[in-house]
């Protein structure tokens, strides 16, 4: 079975993107990428909100592998 790490991101300029970050042949590799993507998004200063999830090749979400990142954005 294949596993997709999917990323939805809205940046501080309100630009939106949805991408399949990567596709893996095994769940362990997908988990490593999932956590790496989340770390990068949590540490990014230009991310307003994001969601990262793992789905199988048929589009079924893996329970426990969907996380949202939300940053407070200061307005002037």
N, CA, C and O atoms as a GROMACS GRO file, in nm:
protein
  304
    1UNK      N    1   0.084  -0.118   0.000
    1UNK     CA    2   0.000   0.000   0.000
    1UNK      C    3   0.088   0.124   0.000
    1UNK      O    4   0.197   0.123   0.057
    2UNK      N    5   0.042   0.228  -0.064
    2UNK     CA    6   0.112   0.356  -0.068
    2UNK      C    7   0.047   0.452   0.031
    2UNK      O    8  -0.072   0.442   0.063
    3UNK      N    9   0.129   0.548   0.078
    3UNK     CA   10   0.083   0.648   0.174
    3UNK      C   11   0.126   0.786   0.125
    3UNK      O   12   0.240   0.805   0.085
    4UNK      N   13   0.033   0.881   0.129
    4UNK     CA   14   0.058   1.018   0.086
    4UNK      C   15   0.060   1.112   0.205
    4UNK      O   16  -0.027   1.106   0.292
    5UNK      N   17   0.160   1.199   0.209
    5UNK     CA   18   0.161   1.308   0.307
    5UNK      C   19   0.109   1.430   0.232
    5UNK      O   20   0.168   1.475   0.134
    6UNK      N   21  -0.002   1.484   0.281
    6UNK     CA   22  -0.070   1.593   0.213
    6UNK      C   23  -0.061   1.719   0.300
    6UNK      O   24  -0.078   1.714   0.422
    7UNK      N   25  -0.034   1.830   0.234
    7UNK     CA   26  -0.011   1.955   0.305
    7UNK      C   27  -0.100   2.065   0.246
    7UNK      O   28  -0.103   2.086   0.125
    8UNK      N   29  -0.173   2.135   0.335
    8UNK     CA   30  -0.256   2.250   0.299
    8UNK      C   31  -0.199   2.370   0.374
    8UNK      O   32  -0.188   2.366   0.496
    9UNK      N   33  -0.164   2.476   0.303
    9UNK     CA   34  -0.096   2.589   0.367
    9UNK      C   35  -0.157   2.721   0.321
    9UNK      O   36  -0.182   2.741   0.202
   10UNK      N   37  -0.180   2.811   0.416
   10UNK     CA   38  -0.213   2.951   0.386
   10UNK      C   39  -0.103   3.034   0.450
   10UNK      O   40  -0.080   3.027   0.571
   11UNK      N   41  -0.036   3.114   0.366
   11UNK     CA   42   0.074   3.195   0.420
   11UNK      C   43   0.025   3.331   0.468
   11UNK      O   44  -0.094   3.361   0.460
   12UNK      N   45   0.116   3.411   0.519
   12UNK     CA   46   0.081   3.540   0.576
   12UNK      C   47   0.034   3.640   0.470
   12UNK      O   48  -0.025   3.743   0.504
   13UNK      N   49   0.058   3.611   0.343
   13UNK     CA   50   0.007   3.695   0.233
   13UNK      C   51  -0.128   3.643   0.184
   13UNK      O   52  -0.179   3.688   0.081
   14UNK      N   53  -0.186   3.548   0.257
   14UNK     CA   54  -0.314   3.485   0.225
   14UNK      C   55  -0.312   3.406   0.094
   14UNK      O   56  -0.415   3.391   0.029
   15UNK      N   57  -0.196   3.356   0.056
   15UNK     CA   58  -0.186   3.266  -0.059
   15UNK      C   59  -0.206   3.125  -0.007
   15UNK      O   60  -0.155   3.089   0.099
   16UNK      N   61  -0.279   3.045  -0.083
   16UNK     CA   62  -0.314   2.909  -0.042
   16UNK      C   63  -0.254   2.807  -0.137
   16UNK      O   64  -0.250   2.828  -0.258
   17UNK      N   65  -0.208   2.696  -0.081
   17UNK     CA   66  -0.162   2.586  -0.165
   17UNK      C   67  -0.200   2.454  -0.099
   17UNK      O   68  -0.206   2.442   0.023
   18UNK      N   69  -0.225   2.355  -0.184
   18UNK     CA   70  -0.252   2.219  -0.138
   18UNK      C   71  -0.164   2.127  -0.221
   18UNK      O   72  -0.170   2.130  -0.344
   19UNK      N   73  -0.082   2.046  -0.154
   19UNK     CA   74   0.011   1.960  -0.228
   19UNK      C   75   0.023   1.824  -0.162
   19UNK      O   76   0.007   1.808  -0.041
   20UNK      N   77   0.051   1.726  -0.246
   20UNK     CA   78   0.095   1.597  -0.194
   20UNK      C   79   0.245   1.614  -0.175
   20UNK      O   80   0.321   1.619  -0.272
   21UNK      N   81   0.286   1.624  -0.050
   21UNK     CA   82   0.426   1.649  -0.017
   21UNK      C   83   0.515   1.535  -0.066
   21UNK      O   84   0.624   1.558  -0.117
   22UNK      N   85   0.467   1.412  -0.047
   22UNK     CA   86   0.544   1.294  -0.088
   22UNK      C   87   0.455   1.171  -0.083
   22UNK      O   88   0.353   1.170  -0.013
   23UNK      N   89   0.493   1.068  -0.156
   23UNK     CA   90   0.426   0.939  -0.155
   23UNK      C   91   0.527   0.833  -0.114
   23UNK      O   92   0.640   0.831  -0.163
   24UNK      N   93   0.485   0.744  -0.024
   24UNK     CA   94   0.576   0.643   0.030
   24UNK      C   95   0.518   0.503   0.016
   24UNK      O   96   0.396   0.485   0.011
   25UNK      N   97   0.607   0.405   0.009
   25UNK     CA   98   0.567   0.265   0.000
   25UNK      C   99   0.542   0.203   0.136
   25UNK      O  100   0.485   0.094   0.146
   26UNK      N  101   0.585   0.272   0.244
   26UNK     CA  102   0.562   0.217   0.377
   26UNK      C  103   0.523   0.328   0.474
   26UNK      O  104   0.559   0.444   0.456
   27UNK      N  105   0.449   0.290   0.574
   27UNK     CA  106   0.394   0.386   0.670
   27UNK      C  107   0.501   0.454   0.753
   27UNK      O  108   0.489   0.573   0.782
   28UNK      N  109   0.605   0.383   0.791
   28UNK     CA  110   0.709   0.443   0.875
   28UNK      C  111   0.776   0.562   0.806
   28UNK      O  112   0.800   0.664   0.869
   29UNK      N  113   0.805   0.549   0.677
   29UNK     CA  114   0.865   0.659   0.602
   29UNK      C  115   0.768   0.776   0.592
   29UNK      O  116   0.810   0.892   0.601
   30UNK      N  117   0.641   0.748   0.574
   30UNK     CA  118   0.540   0.854   0.568
   30UNK      C  119   0.532   0.927   0.701
   30UNK      O  120   0.518   1.049   0.704
   31UNK      N  121   0.540   0.855   0.811
   31UNK     CA  122   0.536   0.917   0.944
   31UNK      C  123   0.654   1.012   0.965
   31UNK      O  124   0.637   1.121   1.020
   32UNK      N  125   0.772   0.970   0.922
   32UNK     CA  126   0.892   1.055   0.937
   32UNK      C  127   0.873   1.184   0.859
   32UNK      O  128   0.901   1.292   0.910
   33UNK      N  129   0.825   1.174   0.735
   33UNK     CA  130   0.802   1.292   0.652
   33UNK      C  131   0.692   1.380   0.711
   33UNK      O  132   0.705   1.503   0.711
   34UNK      N  133   0.586   1.320   0.762
   34UNK     CA  134   0.475   1.392   0.825
   34UNK      C  135   0.527   1.480   0.940
   34UNK      O  136   0.494   1.598   0.948
   35UNK      N  137   0.608   1.422   1.027
   35UNK     CA  138   0.661   1.497   1.141
   35UNK      C  139   0.760   1.605   1.096
   35UNK      O  140   0.766   1.712   1.156
   36UNK      N  141   0.837   1.577   0.993
   36UNK     CA  142   0.931   1.675   0.939
   36UNK      C  143   0.856   1.794   0.878
   36UNK      O  144   0.894   1.909   0.900
   37UNK      N  145   0.751   1.767   0.803
   37UNK     CA  146   0.670   1.875   0.745
   37UNK      C  147   0.609   1.961   0.855
   37UNK      O  148   0.609   2.083   0.845
   38UNK      N  149   0.557   1.898   0.960
   38UNK     CA  150   0.499   1.974   1.071
   38UNK      C  151   0.603   2.060   1.140
   38UNK      O  152   0.576   2.176   1.173
   39UNK      N  153   0.722   2.006   1.162
   39UNK     CA  154   0.829   2.083   1.226
   39UNK      C  155   0.862   2.207   1.143
   39UNK      O  156   0.876   2.317   1.197
   40UNK      N  157   0.874   2.188   1.012
   40UNK     CA  158   0.905   2.302   0.925
   40UNK      C  159   0.794   2.407   0.929
   40UNK      O  160   0.823   2.527   0.933
   41UNK      N  161   0.670   2.365   0.927
   41UNK     CA  162   0.559   2.459   0.930
   41UNK      C  163   0.548   2.532   1.064
   41UNK      O  164   0.519   2.652   1.067
   42UNK      N  165   0.572   2.461   1.173
   42UNK     CA  166   0.569   2.524   1.306
   42UNK      C  167   0.678   2.629   1.318
   42UNK      O  168   0.660   2.730   1.386
   43UNK      N  169   0.792   2.607   1.253
   43UNK     CA  170   0.905   2.698   1.263
   43UNK      C  171   0.908   2.806   1.156
   43UNK      O  172   0.996   2.892   1.158
   44UNK      N  173   0.815   2.804   1.064
   44UNK     CA  174   0.813   2.900   0.954
   44UNK      C  175   0.742   3.028   0.996
   44UNK      O  176   0.633   3.025   1.052
   45UNK      N  177   0.806   3.141   0.968
   45UNK     CA  178   0.747   3.270   1.006
   45UNK      C  179   0.644   3.320   0.905
   45UNK      O  180   0.570   3.414   0.934
   46UNK      N  181   0.638   3.260   0.786
   46UNK     CA  182   0.542   3.308   0.686
   46UNK      C  183   0.420   3.218   0.670
   46UNK      O  184   0.346   3.230   0.573
   47UNK      N  185   0.399   3.127   0.766
   47UNK     CA  186   0.282   3.039   0.762
   47UNK      C  187   0.178   3.092   0.860
   47UNK      O  188   0.205   3.110   0.978
   48UNK      N  189   0.058   3.117   0.806
   48UNK     CA  190  -0.053   3.162   0.890
   48UNK      C  191  -0.127   3.042   0.947
   48UNK      O  192  -0.156   3.036   1.066
   49UNK      N  193  -0.158   2.945   0.859
   49UNK     CA  194  -0.229   2.824   0.902
   49UNK      C  195  -0.194   2.712   0.805
   49UNK      O  196  -0.169   2.734   0.687
   50UNK      N  197  -0.193   2.591   0.859
   50UNK     CA  198  -0.161   2.475   0.775
   50UNK      C  199  -0.221   2.350   0.836
   50UNK      O  200  -0.249   2.344   0.956
   51UNK      N  201  -0.241   2.251   0.752
   51UNK     CA  202  -0.283   2.118   0.795
   51UNK      C  203  -0.197   2.017   0.721
   51UNK      O  204  -0.175   2.029   0.600
   52UNK      N  205  -0.150   1.918   0.794
   52UNK     CA  206  -0.073   1.808   0.734
   52UNK      C  207  -0.142   1.680   0.774
   52UNK      O  208  -0.184   1.663   0.888
   53UNK      N  209  -0.154   1.588   0.678
   53UNK     CA  210  -0.219   1.460   0.709
   53UNK      C  211  -0.156   1.348   0.628
   53UNK      O  212  -0.090   1.372   0.526
   54UNK      N  213  -0.176   1.226   0.674
   54UNK     CA  214  -0.138   1.108   0.598
   54UNK      C  215  -0.265   1.038   0.552
   54UNK      O  216  -0.356   1.014   0.632
   55UNK      N  217  -0.270   1.007   0.423
   55UNK     CA  218  -0.380   0.929   0.368
   55UNK      C  219  -0.324   0.808   0.295
   55UNK      O  220  -0.211   0.812   0.245
   56UNK      N  221  -0.402   0.702   0.290
   56UNK     CA  222  -0.358   0.587   0.211
   56UNK      C  223  -0.385   0.614   0.064
   56UNK      O  224  -0.440   0.718   0.029
   57UNK      N  225  -0.348   0.521  -0.022
   57UNK     CA  226  -0.360   0.542  -0.166
   57UNK      C  227  -0.504   0.555  -0.214
   57UNK      O  228  -0.528   0.595  -0.328
   58UNK      N  229  -0.600   0.522  -0.129
   58UNK     CA  230  -0.740   0.533  -0.164
   58UNK      C  231  -0.806   0.658  -0.104
   58UNK      O  232  -0.928   0.675  -0.114
   59UNK      N  233  -0.727   0.744  -0.041
   59UNK     CA  234  -0.778   0.868   0.015
   59UNK      C  235  -0.834   0.857   0.155
   59UNK      O  236  -0.900   0.950   0.202
   60UNK      N  237  -0.810   0.746   0.224
   60UNK     CA  238  -0.857   0.730   0.361
   60UNK      C  239  -0.754   0.789   0.457
   60UNK      O  240  -0.637   0.753   0.454
   61UNK      N  241  -0.800   0.880   0.544
   61UNK     CA  242  -0.711   0.940   0.643
   61UNK      C  243  -0.669   0.836   0.745
   61UNK      O  244  -0.749   0.753   0.787
   62UNK      N  245  -0.543   0.842   0.786
   62UNK     CA  246  -0.495   0.755   0.894
   62UNK      C  247  -0.527   0.822   1.027
   62UNK      O  248  -0.487   0.936   1.051
   63UNK      N  249  -0.598   0.753   1.112
   63UNK     CA  250  -0.636   0.806   1.242
   63UNK      C  251  -0.511   0.847   1.321
   63UNK      O  252  -0.415   0.770   1.332
   64UNK      N  253  -0.514   0.968   1.374
   64UNK     CA  254  -0.403   1.018   1.455
   64UNK      C  255  -0.296   1.088   1.375
   64UNK      O  256  -0.196   1.131   1.432
   65UNK      N  257  -0.314   1.100   1.244
   65UNK     CA  258  -0.212   1.163   1.160
   65UNK      C  259  -0.271   1.278   1.077
   65UNK      O  260  -0.252   1.286   0.956
   66UNK      N  261  -0.342   1.365   1.146
   66UNK     CA  262  -0.387   1.493   1.091
   66UNK      C  263  -0.361   1.597   1.198
   66UNK      O  264  -0.410   1.586   1.311
   67UNK      N  265  -0.284   1.700   1.162
   67UNK     CA  266  -0.253   1.804   1.260
   67UNK      C  267  -0.261   1.941   1.194
   67UNK      O  268  -0.222   1.959   1.078
   68UNK      N  269  -0.311   2.037   1.272
   68UNK     CA  270  -0.320   2.174   1.223
   68UNK      C  271  -0.215   2.261   1.290
   68UNK      O  272  -0.182   2.242   1.408
   69UNK      N  273  -0.163   2.355   1.214
   69UNK     CA  274  -0.067   2.453   1.263
   69UNK      C  275  -0.133   2.589   1.246
   69UNK      O  276  -0.178   2.622   1.136
   70UNK      N  277  -0.139   2.668   1.351
   70UNK     CA  278  -0.195   2.802   1.340
   70UNK      C  279  -0.104   2.899   1.413
   70UNK      O  280  -0.066   2.878   1.528
   71UNK      N  281  -0.069   3.006   1.344
   71UNK     CA  282   0.016   3.110   1.402
   71UNK      C  283  -0.066   3.238   1.412
   71UNK      O  284  -0.142   3.273   1.322
   72UNK      N  285  -0.047   3.307   1.522
   72UNK     CA  286  -0.106   3.440   1.536
   72UNK      C  287  -0.031   3.533   1.440
   72UNK      O  288   0.092   3.534   1.438
   73UNK      N  289  -0.105   3.609   1.363
   73UNK     CA  290  -0.044   3.704   1.271
   73UNK      C  291  -0.074   3.843   1.320
   73UNK      O  292  -0.190   3.880   1.337
   74UNK      N  293   0.032   3.919   1.343
   74UNK     CA  294   0.015   4.056   1.393
   74UNK      C  295  -0.028   4.147   1.279
   74UNK      O  296   0.028   4.141   1.169
   75UNK      N  297  -0.127   4.229   1.306
   75UNK     CA  298  -0.170   4.327   1.207
   75UNK      C  299  -0.133   4.465   1.258
   75UNK      O  300  -0.133   4.492   1.378
   76UNK      N  301  -0.101   4.551   1.166
   76UNK     CA  302  -0.059   4.687   1.205
   76UNK      C  303  -0.168   4.786   1.182
   76UNK      O  304  -0.150   4.905   1.208
   0.00000   0.00000   0.00000
